[in-house]
Structures are given as structure tokens and as C-alpha cells.
Amino acid sequence: MSQRLVGVSSRLACLTLAAVLASHGSTLAQTAGASGKIPITTSSHEAKQQYVKGRALAENLRAQDSREFLMQAAAKDPGLALAHYSLALSAPTAKDFFQHLKQAVALADKASEGERLMILGLQAGANADTKLQRDYYEQLATAYPRDERAHFLLGGAYFGQQDYPKAIREYEKSVELASDFAPAYNLLGYAHRANGQFDQAEKAFKKYIALIPTDPNPYDSYAELLMKMGRFDESIAMYRKALATDPHFAPSRFGIASNLMFQGKHEAALAEAWKLHEAARNDGERRTALFGAAVIYADEGKLDQALAELKKEYAVAEKINDAAAMSADLVAMGDVALEAGQAKEARSFYTRSLEMQERSDLSVEVKEDAKLKHHYNVGRAALRAGDLAGASEHAKTFLNGATAKNNGGEVRQAHELTGAIALQEKKFDQALEELRQGNQQDPYTLYRIAVAYQGKGDQAKAADFFRQAANQYTLPTLNYAFVRAKAKRMKA
């Protein structure tokens, strides 16, 4: 499920767990070398046992259930770096994520080289340095070519950069090495889905179900594919099957709400969001429910109510002074204000978000990335206000910074902003050139491409892209909610 957590997708993050269990103590290095697997550095047999139990749960998205075992592992061996690494990945809040990541990094030099590369890769991802993250995971897969989790992590890096063929290749290597490694089949399914290969995705998800039929996430993942294919009733039935295995599995509540929303049943969708909120076991689940409600309201065009739900979400993070989460919420509020045509208010939200990051104890790298992303945010606000020169200047600064970091996601966003400016100027060919370099998984980008084609008088291509924007049928984001109804009307 998509999340707005410090640039790290929690759905993917929960899946990128851990090294395989190996012998400990004085024979550790020899065992790791002989097996070709990444070791776990600990001298405590009990810590290893608890860690493996927690890892198995977390790898299959049972994050809340995993944490008891991972905390016990960390308590039995305070020097077990991977316990904190895994606790970061299964964290219910951004604050908790950064706290455990900091502890893992502090312990990394005392662990094996494989563990160190895993931890530094996670840190690089949190710092929005996607190139460095990929480099670490490439080193990991080279050093441990027979470790399924090394290839799994590298596949995740490629997936995040939208290089789906390479991601598929790494996930396939992972299952070749360990045919019963269920998480790799899950992400293999998602990579095929993103690549438009629905038959292969369905095959991977069915294998995932066969491997762990008593876990909820395989059914949840397959349900998400069915939703993507527009098979909403079948998707809801599959989500309910996930809940039958675990009534507390929050992502499936969100998935049911999404299907109902796509069917135009907004009241029923909101009811599912409230069920999730009432049953929430932690702040992460509470925030997910409130964000879901905000998206449903935005999809109905009720932007004031969407903003009200985001403010409630912010209040949950405010209680524990979760600066990263509050900062993300403020950006989301700015996005809603921007969609409502309130450029001044949007800029105010974006500025508050940056100021909150700057005052926080987050890393220098996170703060520098926030400063860079601020150019993207205020550039969009300037465009909405009609300040094309100001928007262009911010877009240029953002593109230069993103290019220097070699951050593919941010480079795509910069091209999207430049394309939106060209679209406003009615420079349709230039807009198309820029927008084609944007995120083709973002419905708003597809919507703008459709508008550009419409401006050129190419009604057939415009209709096709309006259709694509309307029928994404992914777990909904604000951007999708902003354009889905508009695109649906246009394609009609």
C-alpha cells in the first residue's frame, strides 16, 4: 500500500527485511562464506531465534505481529544490528522508523559486511539517495550472489527506480535460489503488474498464496491485482479472504474502501475507513484510516473535508512529535489547497513543512532533500498563482539538484513541473516532451499528457490518455483522487 513516509514506501520497506540465519560466534565468517548467505552477527542463540520469528512475520507484511519478537531480539542482544534494521522497516510511525534506523547505523560497523550494506542501503533510501542505495545493494548482490535476500533487496531498488525488467530479473534470481522464499513472489507479482504483464503477475501471486495460505498478505496482494484489472467485486472478496485469516490486517480494509470508491460507493468506502480507524492497533493504522478518508473525500470533490481529515492525521503525529510524518501531512494539505485553487494557502503549508524539517533532529541529508523538494512544491504553487517565471526558476533549480543526486524519482517530478508550465503556456509539444519524462505511474501526469494532446487537436490520443488516467485502479493517492473523476468525464 502506498504511503507518504519519508520517501520510503512502507509496503516495500516491510518486504525488504533481513539476512538469512547463519552460525554465530567464531565460526560465523566461515559459515557465511561456505553458504554464500548474509550472516546475522550475534552471539546470543535466543536473540537469533526471536529475530527469525520476527523476520518471518515482517517479511509477509505482518509488521505489528513481528515487533514483539524483534524487540525481544534487540533486548537479548543490544548489539544485534539487524534487529533494529528490521524494527525500522516494520515501524508504525516515521519517528519510530528513524529512531531504529539510527541505532542500526550505529551498530553497522560491528556487524558483517553484508549486514552493513543492508543497513547503509536503507539509510540511503531514507535520505532519498536512490543511486547510493542501488550501489549498496549491487555490492551486496555481488558479494553474496547465492543469497536470495540480497537479490530481493536489489530488485526493490530497481523497482523504486521504475526499472521493472531489472527488478523482475532480480526477483527471479531470488526464487531460483530459494523456491520457497515467499516475499520474492509477492514483489515479482507487483513488478509484472507495473510492467503491464497481468498474466505473469497473477501467476506469481497464486504461487505466493500456495506458499503461505494461512497468511493474509498473499490474498491482499492478489486482491490488489484484481482491483487494478477493474474486477472490483472479485477484489473485495479476496480482501475479505485476507481478513478472514487475520481480522486485524489493516491494508485489506484500505483495499476494500478503495474498491468501493472506484464503484462510486463513497459512503460505503468511508464506512470501511472508519472500521479501520476503530480497530487500529497503532498510530500508523490510525493515520492510514484518516488518509484513506481524505482520499475518498477528495475523489468526491469534497476538498474541504479532505483537508479536515488530513488535519486529524497531523494531530495523531503531533502527539508524539513525529516531525517527518507531520511534515508529510503539511505537504498533503498543501496539495489539497493547491487543487482547490488556493495557491497562497498551499505555499504556506509547504513552507511550514520545510520549517518543521529544519527544526527537527532528522539527518542533514533528509533536511537537504526537503530543501530541494521545496522548490518543486513552491514551484507548483507559483504556477497555480500564474507566476510562470517564478515556477520556471524553481523547476530549473529542482531539476539541477535532482540530476546532481541522480535521483530518478525527483528528476521525473522536475520534468512533470516543467511540462505543467509548458502546458499552461500552451506549448503543447514541449509539454509532451517533458511529461513523457515524468512518472508514467502517476495519473496526474497521464491526465496532463491527455490535455496536451487535446490542445494539439489529437482527440484520439487525448481520449486514450484520459482513459489511462481514469482507470489506473491502484490503491488511491491524492493525485489520483484529484484527476480520476475529471479524466473519466473527459474520456466519455
Phi, psi and omega in degrees: 000138184288138178226161179249057188249100173043037177075005180246122177288120183292330178297315178287321183300317180297338182270347187268035187277137133070163181265160180282148183290132177225177180295161187239179176072217188290341181265005187302308185296320180295319180294316180298317181295322182289323184272339184075013183256155176286127181280168167248121184271103175199149175257004182258115178297320179296319179300318179298316181299314180294322180297314182297320177298314179295319180300315182299320178291315184293323180298336179250033169068019174262063189298313182299317180293331184287333194292329178300315181290321180293322177294322177295321178298316180294326179289321181285333175219092181300345179266005182282097187299318184291340175296315179288325174303312182289325176295325175296315183293330181261011185296137179280343181226159177297321180300314179295320178304309184292326179297313181286326176299318179299318179293320179297316180297319180297331181265352190300321183291344178268355181262183178287167180297323179297315178297319180300316180294322176299312184293315180293329175296318177296318179298317179298319177297319178296330179273007180063026176259080187291329178294314180296321178300313179298320180300316179298316183286330173295319175299319181297313181292330177289319181287330183231066185294344181258013179257119183297328182284331176297315179291327178298315179295318178296321175301321178296323178296316178294320178302314181298333178269007179063027173263078190292322177301319178291322177299315179301317180301316182290321178295323177294323174298320181300314182282338172294322180285327182215095186294345179256014180278090190302316183304329181292324176295325178300306182288332173299319177298316179295322180293318176296321179298313180296332180273005179078014183258075188293325179298315179293323178298315180298320178298317181294317181292324178293324174295320178301315178298317182297328182286320182224070186291347180262004177262150183282328190296324178302319178291322178298316181295317178296322177299323180294323175295316179299321176297315179303325181277001179080013181265071194294315181295320177296322179296315179299318179298321179290321175298321179292331175294321176299317180291333176293329178279331179207100183298344182264006185285095190301320182304329182288328173298316179297320180295318177298316178301321180296314178300316180297321178298316180295335177276002180082012182260069188293323179296317178293324178297317178297323179299322177293321178298320180291326175299317178298318181296317181294327183267002186301136180260350181202174183295328179299316179290323176297317181293322178299317179297316181292321176295320177300317178297320179299317180295319180297316177297318179297322179297330176279353184085009180268075189290328177298318179288326175299317179297321180297320179291323177294327177292324175294320178298317177301319182296327177297315179290327183296328182298331180247013179054050180272089188298319182296316180292317179297321178297317178296321179297320180295322176296317178299319177298319177299321180296320178295315179299320180297316180295331178279000179084015184258076187296319181296315180295320179299313180300323179296317177298316181297320180293318177299322179299312180297315181299323179294318177297317183295329180276349187280177175262020175293163185294159177302320182296319178296318180294321179294322177294322178298320178297319179294313181296336179298327178296322177296314183294309182287336173297319177294321178295320178297319178299315180297327180279355180089008179270081185292325179295315179295318178298317181296321180294317178294321179298318180296315179298318181294316180297316180299316180293318180294322179293319179298325179278346185057041178265102186301320180297317181287327175299318179298318179297322179297318178293326177297317179294315179298321177295320178296323177295313179298323178297318178297327180276000181064028173266079194292322179295318178295320179300316180296319179300318180286315185293330177294341176267001178274189182282108182283357174268354183266117181302330180293323176297315179297322178297317180293323175300318178299317179296322179295316177296321178298319178297328178280351181088010179267085187291329181294312180292324178300314181298321181297316181285328173298319178298315179298319180295319183289325190254035176295316176052040171264168172307125196288144173243171177298318180302320179293317179298324181295327189246347189302308182294319179297315180295322179297319178294320184291320182290336178286000000 
